[in-house]
Amino acid sequence: MLITIDTDKIDIVILLIICVPLIQLTLIQFLDNWHKYQQPFLLDWFRLASFLSLVLNFLILIPYFEGQKVVLVHNVVYVSTEYILPALLVILIGLLGLQIGQVLLQRNALLRRSERIQNFVIEFRNLKLFYLVSAVFIVIELFLILRGDIGYGSTMEQKASSLSFIVQALQIAVPFFLVTLSIVKYKFNISDFRFNCFFYTLLSLQILIGFFSGMKEEIITPIVLISIPYILSGRLIRKELFSICIIFIVLLYPINNQYRFVQNNQPEMAKSDAFKLAMLQIIEDGLSESLETGADSYQGRISLFPIFLYSIQEEPNWKQYKYFDRYAYIPFAWIVPRFFLPSKPTADTGKKFYYMTTGNKSTSITPSTFGWAFFEGGYAPVFIAFFIFGMFVMLVEVFFRPYTFLGLIIYSTVLISMLKVEADIYFRISGILQTILIGLIYVNIFFKIQKIYFIQHEM
């Protein structure tokens, strides 16, 4: 992915000095807040992901950068190493904006967190209806995957169609069912045979849909979603189960890549047959080789610093969405279907960025959330964007505490997006607003919250 060319030496010491506050504002703050409050804030998960994808990635790549003037990214474009210092400053400015935005609301959040829910009791309004609707949603999602309307290979015309809001609502709602089942099962210790059968069937179908979608995160997300209520209920993951999950996740990459290869070369083939061929190829390659390939692929997947560095260099050439011209749409674009608002922003920037980088539109890439913010127009927009993001996410956590039923659902689903330092802040905010709206509708349709007790703690 990254090849170096000999040039003059970079002053590594200065870069390492800048990394000290970056580590403090990411990894250390994540650990401190977890220790102090027994549960990280939502923004802390974003900080942890930022550390792994950018800060740690830079530290690992220092031997490649040292003594070079340019690097080759994606084997396509050259980036000057003179942009390394500006890139680190962009991360620092973004993290400071995030911190200041959070601090303005954190005191209120801490007061809310001082009220620990001792217990809450939920009641299904109609359990059969819940089973029916969740099953129908899964079937519709499977139908859209098999048609190619969503998932790998779907076109931008399909993603930006007048039905895009319905598709987005469906993809937001399905995780709610999984999270709810996990809360009921692990917080309330439900062991009813029928409930367990439905829970494991729904989970298995969602993972299968993830395989057919050709998107690795669609497979991993259901596993993470059910794990959050499991861990927050005070349970520990057994070492054996944890090891199995790690092996499974590592193997996903080669399986998924082989599946995409078959789909690209034989698009007329049924997705189920393509999946069988992918599995046969993995078996033929052998477990050890597949594990090694998967581990290398994940390392490359979360290594965002080189392409982020390229975005710093290319900001003057980026003409899409500059100086927050989209942000006027935020109050209503997330809820108004594209049929009524055809001019609202489209999440096709990844493909446009890939086209600018390579000259083709075969896939999409991301310069990271920090890179998208810098594309808005430089250092000042980075600070403003992350300041807005910090305030917004903290506001969500103030109003939807993870110690209430709705709050735990919102916390679990939003946490997934915090683990990815990829999306543009505009689309992050729009997605969270959609999650909240659908969450409110979902809870009020299917549940009655009977009792909530609090224990007061002094801070």
C-alpha positions as CSV (number, residue, x, y, z in Angstrom):
1,M,0.0,0.0,0.0
2,L,2.8,2.4,0.8
3,I,6.2,2.6,-1.0
4,T,8.9,5.2,-0.1
5,I,11.3,7.1,-2.2
6,D,14.7,8.3,-0.8
7,T,14.8,12.0,-0.1
8,D,16.0,14.3,2.8
9,K,15.3,13.4,6.4
10,I,12.2,14.6,8.3
11,D,12.6,16.0,11.8
12,I,10.9,13.1,13.5
13,V,11.5,14.5,17.0
14,I,9.0,17.4,16.3
15,L,6.4,15.0,15.0
16,L,6.8,12.8,18.0
17,I,6.3,15.8,20.3
18,I,3.0,16.6,18.6
19,C,1.9,13.0,19.1
20,V,2.1,13.4,22.9
21,P,-1.1,15.6,23.1
22,L,-2.7,13.4,20.4
23,I,-2.3,10.3,22.6
24,Q,-3.5,12.2,25.6
25,L,-6.6,13.4,23.8
26,T,-7.4,9.9,22.4
27,L,-6.2,6.8,24.1
28,I,-5.5,8.2,27.6
29,Q,-8.8,10.1,27.8
30,F,-10.7,7.0,26.7
31,L,-9.1,5.0,29.5
32,D,-9.4,7.8,32.1
33,N,-13.1,8.3,31.5
34,W,-13.8,4.5,31.5
35,H,-12.0,4.3,34.9
36,K,-13.6,7.4,36.3
37,Y,-17.2,6.9,35.1
38,Q,-17.3,3.1,34.7
39,Q,-18.4,3.6,31.1
40,P,-16.9,5.6,28.3
41,F,-18.8,8.4,26.7
42,L,-19.8,7.9,23.1
43,L,-17.1,10.4,22.0
44,D,-14.5,8.4,23.8
45,W,-15.1,5.5,21.4
46,F,-14.5,7.9,18.5
47,R,-11.3,9.0,20.3
48,L,-10.1,5.4,20.6
49,A,-10.8,4.7,16.9
50,S,-9.0,7.9,16.0
51,F,-5.9,6.7,17.9
52,L,-5.9,3.3,16.2
53,S,-6.6,4.5,12.7
54,L,-4.5,7.6,12.6
55,V,-2.2,8.3,15.5
56,L,-0.9,4.7,16.0
57,N,-0.8,4.2,12.3
58,F,1.5,7.2,12.0
59,L,3.7,5.9,14.7
60,I,4.0,2.6,13.0
61,L,4.8,4.2,9.6
62,I,7.6,6.5,11.0
63,P,10.4,4.2,9.7
64,Y,8.8,4.6,6.2
65,F,8.6,8.3,6.4
66,E,12.0,9.0,7.8
67,G,14.4,10.4,5.3
68,Q,11.8,10.6,2.5
69,K,10.3,13.4,0.5
70,V,7.4,11.6,-1.1
71,V,5.4,8.5,-0.5
72,L,3.3,6.5,-2.9
73,V,-0.3,5.9,-1.7
74,H,-2.5,3.1,-3.0
75,N,0.2,2.5,-5.6
76,V,-1.3,5.4,-7.6
77,V,-0.5,8.8,-6.2
78,Y,2.5,10.5,-4.7
79,V,2.2,12.6,-1.5
80,S,4.8,15.0,-0.2
81,T,6.1,14.2,3.3
82,E,6.0,17.9,4.0
83,Y,2.3,17.5,4.7
84,I,2.9,15.2,7.6
85,L,3.2,18.1,10.1
86,P,0.1,19.8,8.8
87,A,-1.8,16.4,9.0
88,L,-0.9,16.0,12.6
89,L,-1.9,19.5,13.3
90,V,-5.3,18.9,11.7
91,I,-5.8,15.9,14.0
92,L,-4.8,18.0,17.0
93,I,-7.2,20.9,16.0
94,G,-10.0,18.4,15.4
95,L,-9.5,16.7,18.8
96,L,-9.4,20.1,20.5
97,G,-12.6,21.2,18.8
98,L,-14.2,17.9,19.9
99,Q,-13.0,18.4,23.5
100,I,-14.2,21.9,23.8
101,G,-17.6,21.0,22.3
102,Q,-18.0,18.2,24.7
103,V,-16.9,20.1,27.8
104,L,-19.6,22.8,27.3
105,L,-22.2,20.1,27.9
106,Q,-20.3,17.6,29.9
107,R,-21.2,19.0,33.3
108,N,-24.9,18.5,32.6
109,A,-24.1,15.0,31.3
110,L,-22.3,14.1,34.5
111,L,-25.2,15.3,36.6
112,R,-27.4,13.1,34.5
113,R,-25.0,10.2,34.9
114,S,-25.1,10.7,38.7
115,E,-28.6,9.1,38.5
116,R,-27.9,5.4,38.2
117,I,-30.9,3.4,37.1
118,Q,-31.3,0.6,39.6
119,N,-33.9,-1.2,37.5
120,F,-36.3,-0.6,34.7
121,V,-39.1,-2.9,33.7
122,I,-40.3,-3.1,30.1
123,E,-43.4,-4.8,28.7
124,F,-44.1,-5.8,25.1
125,R,-47.3,-4.2,23.9
126,N,-47.7,-7.2,21.6
127,L,-44.9,-9.8,21.5
128,K,-46.3,-11.5,18.4
129,L,-46.4,-8.2,16.5
130,F,-42.8,-7.6,17.5
131,Y,-41.8,-11.0,16.2
132,L,-43.8,-10.5,13.0
133,V,-42.5,-7.0,12.2
134,S,-38.9,-7.8,12.9
135,A,-39.1,-10.9,10.7
136,V,-40.7,-8.9,7.9
137,F,-38.0,-6.3,8.1
138,I,-35.3,-8.9,7.9
139,V,-37.0,-10.5,4.8
140,I,-37.3,-7.1,3.1
141,E,-33.6,-6.5,3.8
142,L,-32.7,-9.9,2.4
143,F,-34.8,-9.1,-0.7
144,L,-33.1,-5.8,-1.3
145,I,-29.7,-7.4,-0.9
146,L,-30.5,-10.2,-3.4
147,R,-31.9,-7.6,-5.9
148,G,-28.7,-5.6,-5.5
149,D,-30.4,-2.4,-4.3
150,I,-28.2,-2.2,-1.3
151,G,-24.8,-3.7,-0.4
152,Y,-21.7,-4.2,-2.5
153,G,-22.3,-3.5,-6.2
154,S,-25.3,-1.3,-5.8
155,T,-25.1,1.9,-7.9
156,M,-25.2,5.5,-6.7
157,E,-28.5,5.8,-8.6
158,Q,-30.0,3.2,-6.3
159,K,-28.5,4.7,-3.2
160,A,-29.8,8.2,-4.1
161,S,-33.2,7.1,-5.4
162,S,-36.5,8.5,-4.0
163,L,-36.7,5.3,-1.8
164,S,-33.3,6.0,-0.2
165,F,-34.9,7.3,3.0
166,I,-36.9,4.1,3.3
167,V,-33.8,2.0,2.8
168,Q,-31.9,4.0,5.4
169,A,-34.8,3.7,7.9
170,L,-34.8,-0.1,7.3
171,Q,-31.1,-0.4,7.9
172,I,-31.4,1.7,11.1
173,A,-34.5,-0.1,12.4
174,V,-33.2,-3.7,12.0
175,P,-30.3,-3.2,14.5
176,F,-32.9,-2.0,17.0
177,F,-34.6,-5.4,17.0
178,L,-31.2,-7.1,17.7
179,V,-30.3,-4.7,20.5
180,T,-33.8,-5.1,22.1
181,L,-33.5,-8.9,22.0
182,S,-30.1,-8.7,23.5
183,I,-31.3,-6.3,26.3
184,V,-34.3,-8.6,27.1
185,K,-32.1,-11.7,27.0
186,Y,-29.1,-10.5,29.0
187,K,-30.5,-7.8,31.3
188,F,-33.7,-9.6,32.2
189,N,-32.3,-13.2,31.8
190,I,-35.0,-14.4,29.5
191,S,-34.5,-18.1,28.8
192,D,-37.8,-18.9,27.1
193,F,-37.2,-21.5,24.4
194,R,-39.3,-19.7,21.8
195,F,-37.6,-16.4,22.5
196,N,-34.1,-17.9,22.3
197,C,-35.0,-19.6,19.0
198,F,-36.2,-16.3,17.6
199,F,-33.1,-14.4,18.9
200,Y,-30.6,-16.8,17.4
201,T,-32.5,-17.1,14.1
202,L,-32.7,-13.4,13.7
203,L,-29.0,-13.0,14.5
204,S,-28.0,-15.8,12.1
205,L,-30.1,-14.3,9.3
206,Q,-28.6,-10.9,9.9
207,I,-25.1,-12.3,9.7
208,L,-26.0,-14.3,6.5
209,I,-27.4,-11.1,5.0
210,G,-24.1,-9.4,5.9
211,F,-22.2,-12.1,3.9
212,F,-24.6,-11.7,0.9
213,S,-24.2,-7.9,1.1
214,G,-20.4,-8.2,0.5
215,M,-19.8,-5.7,3.3
216,K,-17.7,-6.8,6.2
217,E,-19.2,-4.3,8.6
218,E,-22.7,-5.7,7.9
219,I,-21.4,-9.0,9.4
220,I,-19.5,-7.6,12.3
221,T,-22.1,-5.0,13.3
222,P,-24.8,-7.6,14.6
223,I,-22.1,-9.3,16.7
224,V,-21.1,-6.0,18.3
225,L,-24.7,-4.9,18.7
226,I,-25.7,-7.9,20.9
227,S,-22.3,-7.7,22.7
228,I,-22.9,-4.2,24.1
229,P,-26.0,-5.0,26.3
230,Y,-24.3,-8.3,27.2
231,I,-21.2,-6.5,28.6
232,L,-23.2,-3.6,30.2
233,S,-25.3,-6.2,32.0
234,G,-22.1,-7.1,33.9
235,R,-21.3,-10.3,32.1
236,L,-17.8,-11.3,31.0
237,I,-17.1,-12.8,27.6
238,R,-15.5,-16.3,28.0
239,K,-12.0,-16.6,26.7
240,E,-13.0,-19.5,24.4
241,L,-15.9,-17.5,22.9
242,F,-13.7,-14.4,22.5
243,S,-11.0,-16.4,20.7
244,I,-13.6,-17.9,18.3
245,C,-15.0,-14.5,17.5
246,I,-11.6,-13.1,16.8
247,I,-10.8,-16.0,14.4
248,F,-14.2,-15.6,12.7
249,I,-13.7,-11.8,12.3
250,V,-10.2,-12.3,10.9
251,L,-11.4,-14.9,8.4
252,L,-14.1,-12.5,7.2
253,Y,-11.7,-10.4,5.1
254,P,-10.5,-13.2,2.8
255,I,-14.0,-14.7,2.5
256,N,-15.5,-11.3,1.7
257,N,-12.7,-10.4,-0.8
258,Q,-13.2,-13.7,-2.6
259,Y,-16.9,-13.3,-2.6
260,R,-16.5,-9.8,-4.2
261,F,-14.1,-11.3,-6.7
262,V,-16.6,-13.9,-7.8
263,Q,-19.4,-11.2,-8.0
264,N,-17.2,-8.9,-10.1
265,N,-16.2,-11.6,-12.6
266,Q,-19.5,-13.4,-12.7
267,P,-22.2,-10.8,-12.0
268,E,-25.0,-13.1,-13.3
269,M,-24.2,-15.7,-10.7
270,A,-26.6,-16.0,-7.7
271,K,-25.2,-14.5,-4.5
272,S,-25.7,-17.8,-2.7
273,D,-23.6,-19.7,-5.3
274,A,-21.0,-16.9,-5.2
275,F,-20.8,-17.3,-1.5
276,K,-20.3,-21.1,-1.8
277,L,-17.5,-20.6,-4.3
278,A,-15.8,-18.1,-1.9
279,M,-16.0,-20.5,0.9
280,L,-14.5,-23.3,-1.2
281,Q,-11.6,-21.1,-2.2
282,I,-10.9,-20.3,1.5
283,I,-10.9,-24.0,2.4
284,E,-8.6,-24.7,-0.5
285,D,-6.2,-21.9,0.6
286,G,-6.0,-23.3,4.1
287,L,-6.7,-21.9,7.5
288,S,-3.3,-20.5,8.3
289,E,-2.9,-18.7,5.0
290,S,-6.4,-17.2,5.2
291,L,-5.8,-16.0,8.8
292,E,-2.6,-14.3,7.7
293,T,-4.3,-12.7,4.8
294,G,-7.1,-11.5,7.0
295,A,-4.8,-10.0,9.6
296,D,-2.8,-8.2,7.0
297,S,-6.0,-6.9,5.4
298,Y,-7.4,-5.5,8.6
299,Q,-4.1,-3.8,9.4
300,G,-4.4,-2.1,6.0
301,R,-8.1,-1.3,6.4
302,I,-7.6,0.7,9.6
303,S,-4.4,2.4,8.3
304,L,-5.9,5.7,7.3
305,F,-3.0,8.0,7.8
306,P,-1.5,7.7,4.2
307,I,-4.7,8.5,2.5
308,F,-5.5,11.2,5.1
309,L,-2.1,12.7,4.2
310,Y,-3.1,12.8,0.6
311,S,-6.3,14.7,1.5
312,I,-4.2,17.4,3.1
313,Q,-2.2,17.8,-0.1
314,E,-5.3,17.8,-2.4
315,E,-7.7,20.0,-0.4
316,P,-7.3,22.9,-2.9
317,N,-8.5,20.6,-5.7
318,W,-11.5,19.3,-3.8
319,K,-14.6,21.2,-5.1
320,Q,-17.4,19.2,-3.4
321,Y,-19.2,20.6,-0.4
322,K,-17.0,23.5,0.8
323,Y,-17.3,25.8,3.8
324,F,-20.3,24.1,5.3
325,D,-22.6,24.7,2.4
326,R,-24.4,21.5,3.2
327,Y,-25.0,22.2,6.9
328,A,-28.1,24.3,6.2
329,Y,-29.8,21.1,5.2
330,I,-29.2,19.3,8.5
331,P,-32.4,20.5,10.3
332,F,-34.6,18.8,7.8
333,A,-32.6,16.8,5.1
334,W,-32.3,13.8,7.4
335,I,-36.1,13.4,7.6
336,V,-37.3,14.7,4.2
337,P,-37.2,12.0,1.5
338,R,-35.1,12.8,-1.6
339,F,-38.3,12.7,-3.6
340,F,-39.3,16.0,-2.0
341,L,-35.8,17.4,-1.7
342,P,-33.7,16.2,-4.7
343,S,-31.0,18.7,-4.0
344,K,-30.1,17.4,-0.6
345,P,-26.5,16.2,-0.2
346,T,-25.7,12.7,-1.5
347,A,-23.2,10.4,0.3
348,D,-21.2,9.8,-2.9
349,T,-18.1,11.7,-1.9
350,G,-16.1,8.5,-1.3
351,K,-16.5,7.6,-5.0
352,K,-15.7,11.1,-6.1
353,F,-12.6,11.1,-4.0
354,Y,-11.5,7.8,-5.4
355,Y,-12.1,9.2,-8.9
356,M,-10.0,12.2,-8.1
357,T,-7.3,9.9,-6.8
358,T,-7.2,7.1,-9.4
359,G,-9.3,8.3,-12.3
360,N,-12.0,5.6,-12.0
361,K,-15.2,5.1,-10.1
362,S,-15.0,1.4,-9.3
363,T,-15.1,1.9,-5.6
364,S,-15.0,4.5,-2.8
365,I,-12.4,5.5,-0.3
366,T,-12.3,7.8,2.7
367,P,-9.6,10.2,3.9
368,S,-11.1,9.8,7.4
369,T,-13.5,12.1,9.3
370,F,-10.6,14.5,9.8
371,G,-9.8,14.5,6.1
372,W,-13.4,15.2,5.2
373,A,-13.4,18.1,7.7
374,F,-10.2,19.5,6.1
375,F,-11.8,19.3,2.7
376,E,-14.4,21.9,3.9
377,G,-11.7,24.5,3.6
378,G,-8.7,24.1,5.9
379,Y,-7.9,24.4,9.6
380,A,-10.7,26.6,10.7
381,P,-13.5,24.4,9.3
382,V,-11.8,21.4,11.0
383,F,-12.1,23.1,14.4
384,I,-15.7,24.2,13.7
385,A,-16.8,20.8,12.4
386,F,-15.5,18.9,15.3
387,F,-16.8,21.5,17.8
388,I,-20.3,21.0,16.3
389,F,-19.8,17.2,16.4
390,G,-18.6,17.2,20.0
391,M,-21.6,19.3,21.2
392,F,-24.1,17.3,19.2
393,V,-23.0,13.9,20.4
394,M,-22.7,15.1,24.0
395,L,-26.2,16.5,23.7
396,V,-27.5,13.1,22.5
397,E,-25.9,11.5,25.5
398,V,-27.4,14.0,27.9
399,F,-30.9,13.4,26.7
400,F,-30.7,9.7,26.0
401,R,-28.8,8.2,28.9
402,P,-27.6,4.6,28.5
403,Y,-29.3,3.7,31.8
404,T,-32.8,4.0,30.3
405,F,-34.3,1.5,27.8
406,L,-34.4,4.0,24.9
407,G,-31.0,5.4,25.9
408,L,-29.4,2.0,25.9
409,I,-30.8,1.3,22.4
410,I,-29.5,4.7,21.1
411,Y,-26.1,4.3,22.9
412,S,-25.6,0.8,21.4
413,T,-26.5,1.8,17.8
414,V,-24.7,5.1,17.8
415,L,-21.6,3.5,19.4
416,I,-21.2,1.4,16.2
417,S,-20.7,4.6,14.1
418,M,-18.3,6.0,16.7
419,L,-15.9,3.1,16.1
420,K,-15.4,4.2,12.5
421,V,-13.2,7.2,11.7
422,E,-14.4,7.3,8.1
423,A,-17.7,9.2,7.7
424,D,-18.1,12.9,7.1
425,I,-19.4,14.8,10.1
426,Y,-22.5,16.1,8.2
427,F,-23.6,12.5,7.4
428,R,-22.7,11.3,10.9
429,I,-25.1,13.9,12.4
430,S,-27.8,13.2,9.8
431,G,-27.5,9.4,10.6
432,I,-27.7,9.9,14.3
433,L,-30.8,12.1,13.9
434,Q,-32.5,9.4,11.9
435,T,-31.5,6.8,14.5
436,I,-33.1,8.9,17.3
437,L,-36.3,9.5,15.3
438,I,-36.8,5.8,14.4
439,G,-35.8,4.8,18.0
440,L,-38.5,7.0,19.5
441,I,-41.1,5.6,17.1
442,Y,-39.9,2.0,17.6
443,V,-40.0,2.1,21.4
444,N,-43.4,3.8,21.6
445,I,-44.9,1.3,19.2
446,F,-43.7,-1.9,20.8
447,F,-43.1,-1.2,24.5
448,K,-44.4,0.1,27.7
449,I,-41.8,1.3,30.2
450,Q,-43.3,0.3,33.5
451,K,-40.9,1.4,36.2
452,I,-37.6,3.3,36.6
453,Y,-35.8,3.6,39.8
454,F,-32.7,5.8,40.4
455,I,-29.9,5.8,43.0
456,Q,-28.4,9.2,43.6
457,H,-24.6,9.5,43.8
458,E,-22.6,12.6,44.7
459,M,-20.0,13.6,42.2
